[in-house]
Amino acid sequence: MKVVSRLVSTPMRRERAIAVAVHLTLAAVGFTVLLLINHHLGHGVRYVLYRWDSGNYLRVAERGYPGAIAYRPSGMPDYSRLAFFPLVPALIRSVHLATTLPYAYAGVLVSWCAAAVAAAGVYTLVRAVGASRGAGYACVALWSCSPYAFALWVPYSEAVFSALLVWSVVALLAGRWLTAALLCTLAGTVRPTAVVLIATVLAATGWAVLQRRDGWRPWVALLLAPVGLAGSWLFLGSRVGRWDGWFEAERAWGQSFDFGVGTWQVLRDILAFRHLHGIDDVRHAVVLALVLLTAIGVLALALDRSVPWPLVVLVAGAWVLMVGTPGSPFSKPRFMLPFLPVLLLLVARPLARAPLVVRVCLYGGGAVVSGWYAAGLLVLFVGSP
């Protein structure tokens, strides 16, 4: 932990700036491809920016949360914006009020700024575990041109959550308990998947308490880390006058933890070729590869002694939550996007030794493919991405 602390505290402003430039360049390529395809299909920019989760976050920013939960004739709750956590809509609304930008463009600005902060954090994290500068840039580039990187370009919550998660982990590895807990608290106001980060912070700070290290700070961090998530649940529940309002609204989205029953049924159907719908099959292959490769990656990270154990706990927890929660199977790769840099440690180091021309072609081609894939997810496919 001392080595990690030293590396994290080393000034790397210029290197981080390069990492951010790498991310922004690849994001610009992918986003341009997405918009060009969207235009070719006869849609305006607004169409793609209001698709799926973006529309829900933007409408919360514009109109606020509903005052009641609507129900279907079956007794199940209807889909509700109450399921979406408050920080991202608050940021979008703040940028809109400060700049007079339309809500959609304010949301894009929030995502791009947050993703840039996250990219700097990804680079810092890679350097913190003792990897080279080249590995840091490779990890940022691979993350930025991954298939579901579109969530960092549009008004989704992944960019803000990634920034808070990565820098919280960096602070955690450096033994900066209060900073890690504060960022974890903020992450809890962005997405319910912050429960994975909270568990990681609690495990690390709890271990520090048992070892009687750093005085009172780990104790405070233990109490502070879950506050954001708990506060978000209570705040959203207060909108409809019941403490469990978010949990009731979330039932419509099928996100209750079922210990992997729903995910197993989806994977079984994929393996038995029961989901054959043309290009739609690409997403099934991505979901299957994600579940299997993430499990292999967790095992490989656990066996790699250069990787601090909190990172293994973080990715293992993300895999358990991803597999244990049903919901839309096509959202699982997007769910893993904020945690992906830790898994990319396994390939970033060897890739950093590849010739420059190979890396440039790989990243550039990946950005184009990610933009093309995003167009399919956001514009063409019927199921939620």
KAUR-V116627 format. One record per pair of residues at least 12 apart in sequence whose C-alpha atoms are under 10 Angstrom apart, sorted by sequence separation. I is the first residue (numbers start at 1). J is the second residue. D is the distance in whole Angstrom. If there is no record, write none. Layout:
i->(I,I)
j->(J,J)
d->(D,D)
This chain:
i->(68,69,92,94,95,123,124,126,167,168,169,171,184,185,205,206,233,234,237,300,301,35,69,92,93,96,123,126,167,168,184,185,205,206,209,233,236,271,298,299,319,322,34,35,66,68,89,92,93,95,122,123,125,126,166,168,169,183,184,204,205,232,233,270,271,298,301,302,321,322,65,66,67,91,92,95,122,123,165,168,169,205,206,269,270,297,298,301,321,65,66,91,92,94,120,123,164,167,168,181,184,202,205,206,298,319,64,65,92,119,120,122,123,166,167,168,180,181,184,201,202,204,205,267,270,271,298,299,318,319,64,65,89,91,92,119,122,123,164,165,166,168,180,204,266,267,270,297,298,318,65,88,91,92,121,164,165,168,202,203,297,298,91,119,120,163,164,181,201,202,205,267,268,295,298,318,319,60,65,89,119,122,164,165,180,181,201,202,266,267,294,295,298,315,318,59,60,64,88,118,119,161,164,165,202,266,294,318,88,161,164,165,199,202,316,56,57,60,119,163,164,177,181,198,201,202,263,267,294,295,315,56,60,61,64,119,161,162,180,200,201,294,295,314,315,55,56,60,61,64,160,161,164,198,199,315,56,57,61,62,160,161,177,178,198,199,292,315,53,56,57,60,61,62,161,162,169,172,173,177,197,198,263,291,311,314,315,57,60,61,64,115,161,165,168,172,175,176,197,198,290,291,57,58,59,60,61,62,63,160,161,164,175,195,198,312,53,57,58,61,62,160,165,166,169,173,177,194,195,198,291,311,312,57,58,60,61,158,161,165,169,172,194,291,311,56,57,60,61,157,158,161,164,165,168,172,175,58,62,115,118,157,194,195,54,57,58,61,194,307,57,115,116,181,185,192,193,115,177,181,184,188,191,192,114,115,175,176,179,187,188,189,190,191,192,307,113,114,175,177,178,181,182,185,186,187,188,189,190,307,62,111,112,113,119,122,177,178,181,184,185,186,188,189,192,62,111,112,118,121,122,125,129,176,177,178,180,181,183,184,185,186,187,188,189,191,192,288,291,301,61,62,110,111,112,117,118,121,124,125,128,175,176,177,178,179,181,182,183,184,185,186,187,188,189,190,287,290,291,294,301,304,61,110,111,112,114,115,116,117,118,119,120,121,122,123,124,175,177,178,181,182,184,185,186,188,189,286,287,290,300,59,108,109,110,111,114,115,116,118,119,121,122,125,126,129,177,178,180,181,182,184,185,188,189,286,287,288,289,298,301,58,59,108,109,110,111,114,115,117,118,121,122,125,128,176,177,180,181,182,183,184,185,188,284,287,288,291,297,298,301,57,58,61,107,108,109,110,111,113,114,115,117,118,120,121,124,125,128,178,181,182,185,186,189,283,284,286,287,290,294,297,300,57,58,107,108,110,111,112,113,114,115,116,117,118,119,120,121,122,178,181,283,286,296,297,330,58,107,108,111,112,114,115,118,119,121,122,125,177,283,297,55,58,105,106,107,110,111,114,117,118,121,294,297,54,57,104,105,107,110,111,113,114,117,283,293,104,334,103,111,331,333,54,330,331,332,49,50,54,329,330,331,49,328,329,330,48,49,328,329,327,328,46,49,45,46,49,263,264,45,260,263,264,266,259,260,262,263,265,259,260,261,262,263,264,266,267,92,257,258,259,260,261,262,263,266,257,259,260,261,262,263,257,258,259,260,261,262,263,89,257,258,259,260,262,263,88,89,257,258,259,262,88,89,256,257,258,88,91,255,256,257,263,87,88,255,256,257,88,254,255,256,85,88,254,255,84,87,88,253,254,255,87,253,254,252,253,251,28,27,24,27,23,24,27,283,24,282,23,24,23,283,22,283,20,21,23,24,20,23,280,19,20,22,23,54,58,279,280,20,21,53,57,58,283,17,20,21,56,57,87,16,17,19,20,54,55,56,57,87,280,16,18,19,20,53,54,55,87,88,89,279,280,17,18,19,20,53,54,86,87,88,279,280,283,16,17,19,20,51,52,53,54,85,86,87,88,280,16,19,49,50,51,52,53,85,86,87,15,16,18,19,49,50,51,84,85,86,204,16,17,48,49,50,84,85,204,13,16,49,84,85,203,12,15,16,83,84,15,83,200,201,204,200,203,12,13,199,200,203,12,200,201,197,200,201,10,19,23,26,27,30,197,199,200,9,12,22,26,30,199,200,8,22,25,26,29,34,197,198,200,7,8,10,16,19,20,23,24,26,27,30,196,197,200,7,8,10,15,19,22,23,26,27,31,196,197,199,7,8,9,18,19,22,23,25,26,30,31,34,196,7,8,16,19,20,21,23,24,30,196,197,4,7,8,15,16,19,20,23,31,196,197,6,7,8,15,19,22,23,27,31,195,196,4,5,7,26,27,30,31,195,196,4,5,193,194,196,3,4,27,28,193,196,3,4,27,195,1,3,1,193,24,193,173,173,173,172,173,147,172,169,170,169,193,197,193,196,85,87,169,86,85,86,84,85,86,83,85,86,82,85,84,83,82,83,81,82,82,82,85,8,9,83,84,8,82,83,82,83,5,8,9,81,82,83,84,4,5,8,80,82,83,84,5,7,82,83,4,5,6,80,81,82,83,4,5,67,68,80,81,83,3,4,5,66,67,69,78,79,80,83,1,2,3,4,5,65,67,68,69,77,78,79,80,1,2,67,68,76,77,78,79,80,166,1,2,66,67,68,76,77,78,79,80,165,166,1,65,66,67,68,77,78,79,164,165,64,65,76,77,78,131,162,163,166,69,76,77,130,158,161,162,166,68,69,129,130,158,161,162,71,129,158,159,160,162,69,70,128,129,158,159,162,69,72,128,158,68,71,126,129,152,148,151,148,149,150,151,148,149,152,147,148,151,152,146,147,148,148,149,148,149,147,146,144,143,146,143,143,143,144,142,143,142,143,141,143,139,140,143,139,142,139,139,140,136,139,142,138,139,142,138,139,141,139,140,135,136,138,139,142,135,138,139,135,137,138,135,136,137,138,139,135,136,138,139,131,134,135,138,126,134,135,137,138,122,125,126,129,132,133,134,135,136,125,131,132,134,135,142,145,146,150,122,123,126,131,134,135,141,145,149,122,126,133,134,141,144,145,147,118,121,122,125,132,134,142,143,145,146,147,150,131,138,141,142,145,146,147,149,150,119,126,141,144,145,147,148,149,150,126,141,144,145,146,147,148,150,151,142,145,146,147,149,150,138,141,142,145,146,147,148,149,150,141,144,145,147,148,146,147,150,150,148,151,148,4,1,52,48,51,52,48,51,52,50,51,49,48,47,48,52,53,47,52,53,51,52,30,33,34,37,38,41,51,29,30,32,33,34,36,37,29,30,31,32,33,34,35,36,38,43,26,29,30,31,33,34,35,37,38,26,29,30,33,34,37,38,41,25,26,28,29,30,31,32,33,34,35,36,37,41,26,27,28,29,30,31,32,33,34,35,38,22,26,27,29,30,31,33,34,38,25,26,29,30,33,34,37,38,27,28,30,31,26,27,30,31,34,26,30,34)
j->(80,81,104,106,107,135,136,138,179,180,181,183,196,197,217,218,245,246,249,312,313,48,82,105,106,109,136,139,180,181,197,198,218,219,222,246,249,284,311,312,332,335,48,49,80,82,103,106,107,109,136,137,139,140,180,182,183,197,198,218,219,246,247,284,285,312,315,316,335,336,80,81,82,106,107,110,137,138,180,183,184,220,221,284,285,312,313,316,336,81,82,107,108,110,136,139,180,183,184,197,200,218,221,222,314,335,81,82,109,136,137,139,140,183,184,185,197,198,201,218,219,221,222,284,287,288,315,316,335,336,82,83,107,109,110,137,140,141,182,183,184,186,198,222,284,285,288,315,316,336,84,107,110,111,140,183,184,187,221,222,316,317,111,139,140,183,184,201,221,222,225,287,288,315,318,338,339,81,86,110,140,143,185,186,201,202,222,223,287,288,315,316,319,336,339,81,82,86,110,140,141,183,186,187,224,288,316,340,111,184,187,188,222,225,339,80,81,84,143,187,188,201,205,222,225,226,287,291,318,319,339,81,85,86,89,144,186,187,205,225,226,319,320,339,340,81,82,86,87,90,186,187,190,224,225,341,83,84,88,89,187,188,204,205,225,226,319,342,81,84,85,88,89,90,189,190,197,200,201,205,225,226,291,319,339,342,343,86,89,90,93,144,190,194,197,201,204,205,226,227,319,320,87,88,89,90,91,92,93,190,191,194,205,225,228,342,84,88,89,92,93,191,196,197,200,204,208,225,226,229,322,342,343,89,90,92,93,190,193,197,201,204,226,323,343,89,90,93,94,190,191,194,197,198,201,205,208,92,96,149,152,191,228,229,89,92,93,96,229,342,93,151,152,217,221,228,229,152,214,218,221,225,228,229,152,153,213,214,217,225,226,227,228,229,230,345,152,153,214,216,217,220,221,224,225,226,227,228,229,346,102,151,152,153,159,162,217,218,221,224,225,226,228,229,232,103,152,153,159,162,163,166,170,217,218,219,221,222,224,225,226,227,228,229,230,232,233,329,332,342,103,104,152,153,154,159,160,163,166,167,170,217,218,219,220,221,223,224,225,226,227,228,229,230,231,232,329,332,333,336,343,346,104,153,154,155,157,158,159,160,161,162,163,164,165,166,167,218,220,221,224,225,227,228,229,231,232,329,330,333,343,103,152,153,154,155,158,159,160,162,163,165,166,169,170,173,221,222,224,225,226,228,229,232,233,330,331,332,333,342,345,103,104,153,154,155,156,159,160,162,163,166,167,170,173,221,222,225,226,227,228,229,230,233,329,332,333,336,342,343,346,103,104,107,153,154,155,156,157,159,160,161,163,164,166,167,170,171,174,224,227,228,231,232,235,329,330,332,333,336,340,343,346,104,105,154,155,157,158,159,160,161,162,163,164,165,166,167,168,169,225,228,330,333,343,344,377,106,155,156,159,160,162,163,166,167,169,170,173,225,331,345,104,107,154,155,156,159,160,163,166,167,170,343,346,104,107,154,155,157,160,161,163,164,167,333,343,155,385,155,163,383,385,107,383,384,385,103,104,108,383,384,385,104,383,384,385,104,105,384,385,384,385,104,107,104,105,108,322,323,105,320,323,324,326,320,321,323,324,326,321,322,323,324,325,326,328,329,155,320,321,322,323,324,325,326,329,321,323,324,325,326,327,322,323,324,325,326,327,328,155,323,324,325,326,328,329,155,156,324,325,326,329,156,157,324,325,326,157,160,324,325,326,332,157,158,325,326,327,159,325,326,327,157,160,326,327,157,160,161,326,327,328,161,327,328,327,328,327,112,112,112,115,112,113,116,373,115,373,115,116,116,376,116,377,115,116,118,119,116,119,376,116,117,119,120,151,155,376,377,118,119,151,155,156,381,116,119,120,155,156,186,116,117,119,120,154,155,156,157,187,380,117,119,120,121,154,155,156,188,189,190,380,381,119,120,121,122,155,156,188,189,190,381,382,385,119,120,122,123,154,155,156,157,188,189,190,191,383,120,123,153,154,155,156,157,189,190,191,120,121,123,124,154,155,156,189,190,191,309,122,123,154,155,156,190,191,310,120,123,156,191,192,310,120,123,124,191,192,124,192,309,310,313,310,313,123,124,310,311,314,124,312,313,310,313,314,124,133,137,140,141,144,311,313,314,124,127,137,141,145,314,315,124,138,141,142,145,150,313,314,316,124,125,127,133,136,137,140,141,143,144,147,313,314,317,125,126,128,133,137,140,141,144,145,149,314,315,317,126,127,128,137,138,141,142,144,145,149,150,153,315,127,128,136,139,140,141,143,144,150,316,317,125,128,129,136,137,140,141,144,152,317,318,128,129,130,137,141,144,145,149,153,317,318,127,128,130,149,150,153,154,318,319,128,129,317,318,320,128,129,152,153,318,321,129,130,153,321,128,130,129,321,153,322,308,309,310,310,311,286,311,310,311,311,335,339,336,339,229,232,314,232,232,233,232,233,235,233,235,236,233,236,236,236,236,237,236,237,239,240,246,170,171,245,246,171,245,246,246,247,170,173,174,246,247,248,249,170,171,174,246,248,249,250,172,174,249,250,172,173,174,248,249,250,251,173,174,236,237,249,250,252,173,174,175,236,237,239,248,249,250,253,172,173,174,175,176,236,238,239,240,248,249,250,251,173,174,239,240,248,249,250,251,252,338,174,175,239,240,241,249,250,251,252,253,338,339,175,239,240,241,242,251,252,253,338,339,239,240,251,252,253,306,337,338,341,245,252,253,306,334,337,338,342,245,246,306,307,335,338,339,249,307,336,337,338,340,248,249,307,308,337,338,341,249,252,308,338,249,252,307,311,334,331,334,332,333,334,335,333,334,337,333,334,337,338,333,334,335,336,337,337,338,337,337,337,337,340,338,339,340,341,340,341,341,342,341,343,340,341,344,341,344,342,343,344,341,344,347,344,345,348,345,346,348,347,348,344,345,347,348,351,345,348,349,346,348,349,347,348,349,350,351,348,349,351,352,345,348,349,352,341,349,350,352,353,338,341,342,345,348,349,350,351,352,342,348,349,351,352,359,362,363,367,340,341,344,349,352,353,359,363,367,341,345,352,353,360,363,364,366,338,341,342,345,352,354,362,363,365,366,367,370,352,359,362,363,366,367,368,370,371,341,348,363,366,367,369,370,371,372,349,364,367,368,369,370,371,373,374,366,369,370,371,373,374,363,366,367,370,371,372,373,374,375,367,370,371,373,374,373,374,377,378,377,385,385,308,308,377,374,377,378,375,378,379,378,379,378,378,378,379,383,384,379,384,385,384,385,364,367,368,371,372,375,385,364,365,367,368,369,371,372,365,366,367,368,369,370,371,372,374,379,363,366,367,368,370,371,372,374,375,364,367,368,371,372,375,376,379,364,365,367,368,369,370,371,372,373,374,375,376,380,366,367,368,369,370,371,372,373,374,375,378,363,367,368,370,371,372,374,375,379,367,368,371,372,375,376,379,380,370,371,373,374,370,371,374,375,378,371,375,379)
d->(9,10,8,9,8,8,8,10,9,4,10,9,10,10,9,7,8,8,9,9,10,8,8,9,8,10,5,8,8,7,7,8,5,8,9,6,10,9,9,9,10,7,9,10,8,9,10,6,8,8,7,7,10,9,10,8,9,10,6,9,7,9,8,7,9,6,9,9,10,8,9,7,9,9,5,8,9,9,9,5,9,9,9,10,8,9,9,10,10,6,7,8,9,10,10,7,9,7,6,10,10,9,7,7,9,10,9,6,8,10,10,7,6,9,9,10,10,8,8,10,10,10,6,8,9,9,7,9,9,8,9,9,8,10,7,9,6,10,9,7,10,10,10,9,9,10,8,9,6,7,9,8,7,9,9,6,7,9,8,9,9,10,10,9,8,9,7,7,8,6,10,8,10,9,10,10,9,7,9,10,6,9,9,9,7,9,8,9,9,7,8,8,8,9,7,8,9,9,8,9,9,10,7,7,10,9,9,10,9,10,6,10,10,7,10,9,8,8,9,9,9,8,9,9,7,9,10,9,9,7,6,6,10,9,9,8,9,9,10,10,9,7,9,8,8,10,9,8,10,9,10,6,9,10,9,10,9,7,8,8,8,9,9,10,6,9,10,7,9,8,9,9,5,10,9,10,8,9,10,7,9,6,9,8,9,9,8,9,6,6,10,9,6,8,8,7,9,10,9,10,10,10,10,9,8,9,8,9,10,7,7,10,9,10,10,8,9,7,6,6,7,10,10,10,9,9,9,10,8,9,8,7,9,5,10,9,5,9,9,7,8,8,9,7,9,9,9,9,9,7,8,8,10,10,9,8,9,7,9,10,10,7,9,8,10,8,8,9,7,9,10,10,9,10,10,10,9,6,9,9,9,8,10,7,8,8,10,9,10,9,7,9,9,8,10,9,10,10,8,10,6,8,8,7,9,10,8,5,8,10,10,8,7,10,10,9,6,7,5,8,5,10,4,6,9,7,6,6,7,9,9,7,10,9,6,9,8,8,10,6,6,9,7,4,9,9,9,10,9,9,8,10,10,6,8,9,8,7,9,8,8,10,9,9,7,8,9,7,8,8,6,6,8,8,8,9,7,8,9,9,8,9,10,9,6,9,10,8,8,9,9,9,9,9,10,10,9,9,8,5,6,7,9,4,8,8,6,10,7,7,9,9,9,9,9,6,9,5,10,6,8,9,6,8,9,9,6,9,10,5,10,8,7,7,9,8,9,10,10,9,9,6,10,6,9,7,7,5,7,9,4,6,8,6,8,10,9,8,8,9,9,9,9,9,8,7,10,10,9,7,8,10,7,9,9,5,8,9,8,8,5,9,6,7,9,5,7,9,9,8,9,9,9,10,10,9,7,9,7,9,9,6,8,10,10,7,5,9,8,7,9,8,7,8,9,8,9,9,9,10,9,10,7,8,10,9,9,9,5,9,5,9,8,6,7,10,9,9,9,10,10,10,9,7,9,8,8,8,7,6,9,7,7,7,8,8,9,9,8,10,8,10,10,9,9,9,9,7,8,9,10,9,9,8,8,7,9,10,7,10,9,7,5,6,8,9,5,10,8,7,9,10,8,7,9,9,9,8,9,8,10,8,6,9,9,8,9,8,7,9,9,8,9,8,7,9,10,9,8,10,10,10,5,7,7,6,7,8,7,4,8,5,9,9,9,4,6,8,8,9,9,9,6,7,7,10,7,8,10,6,6,9,9,8,9,9,5,7,6,10,9,6,7,10,9,10,6,7,9,10,8,6,8,9,7,6,5,9,9,9,9,5,9,10,6,8,9,8,10,10,9,8,9,10,10,10,10,9,9,8,7,7,10,10,9,9,8,10,9,5,7,9,9,8,9,9,9,7,9,9,9,9,10,7,9,10,9,6,10,9,7,8,10,10,6,6,7,8,9,8,9,10,9,10,6,9,9,5,9,9,8,9,10,7,9,9,9,10,8,5,10,5,6,9,9,9,8,7,9,9,9,10,6,8,9,6,5,9,9,5,7,9,9,9,9,9,6,6,9,9,8,10,9,6,8,10,10,5,9,9,9,10,8,7,10,8,6,7,9,6,9,8,8,8,10,8,7,10,9,9,9,10,8,10,6,9,10,10,10,8,10,8,9,10,10,6,9,10,10,9,10,10,9,10,8,6,10,10,7,7,7,8,9,7,9,9,10,9,9,9,9,10,9,8,10,10,8,9,6,10,10,6,10,9,6,8,9,10,9,8,6,7,6,6,7,10,6,9,8,10,7,9,8,9,6,9,9,6,9,7,10,8,7,5,9,9,8,10,8,8,8,9,8,9,5,9,9,9,7,10,6,10,6,9,8,8,10,9,8,8,8,8,7,9,6,9,7,8,10,8,9,9,9,10,5,10,10,10,9,8,6,8,9,8,8,8,8,7,9,10,8,10,8,10,9,8,10,8,8,9,9,10,8,10,8,8,10,10,10,9,9,9,7,7,10,10,8,9,9,9,8,10,8,9,8,6,10,10,8,8,9,9,7,10,9,9,8,8,6,6,8,9,8,8,10,9,9,10,9,9,6,10,9,6,9,9,9,6,6,10,7,8,10,8,8,9,6,4,10,10,6,10,9,10,6,7,10,10,10,10,7,8,8,10,9,9,9,9,8,9,7,7,7,8,8,10,7,8,6,5,9,6,9,9,8,8,7,9,7,5,8,9,8,9,6,9,7,8,8,7,8,8,10,7,6,7,9,8,10,9,8,5,9,9,8,8,9,8,7,9,8,8,10,5,9,9,10,7,9,8,7,8,10,6,9,9,9,10,8,9,10,7,7,8,10,7,10,10,7,10,9,10,10,10,9,7,10,10,9,10,7,8,9,8,6,8,10,10,9,9,9,7,7,10,9,8,10,8,9,9,10,7,10,9,6,8,10,10,10,9,7,8,6,7,9,9,9,10,6,9,9,7,8,9,9,9,8,9,10,9,9,5,10,8,5,8,10,8,8,9,7,10,9,9,5,8,7,9,9,8,5,6,8,8,8,8,10,10,9,8,9,10,10,10,7,8,9,9,8,8,5,10,9,9,10,10,9,10,7,5,8,9,7,9,7,7,9,8,10,9,8,8,9,10,9,10,8,10,9,10,9,7,8,7,10,8,9,7,5,8,10,7,7,10,9,6,9,5,7,7,8,10,10,9,8,8,9,5,9,9,9,8,8,6,8,10,6,9,9,9,6,10,9,8,8,9,9,9,9,7,7,10,7,9,9,9,10,9,9,8,10,10,10,8,9,6,10,9,8,9,6,9,7,9,9,8,7,9,9,8,9,9,9,9,10,10,10,8,10,10,6,10,9,7,10,8,9,9,9,8,8,9,10,9,7,10,5,9,9,5,10,10,7,7,6,5,5,6,7,9,9,9,10,9,6,7,9,7,6,8,10,9,9,9,9,7,10,10,6,6,10,10,6,8,9,10,6,9,9,4,9,9,5,7,9,9,7,8,8,9,9,9,9,9,9,9,10,9,8,9,9,10,10,9)
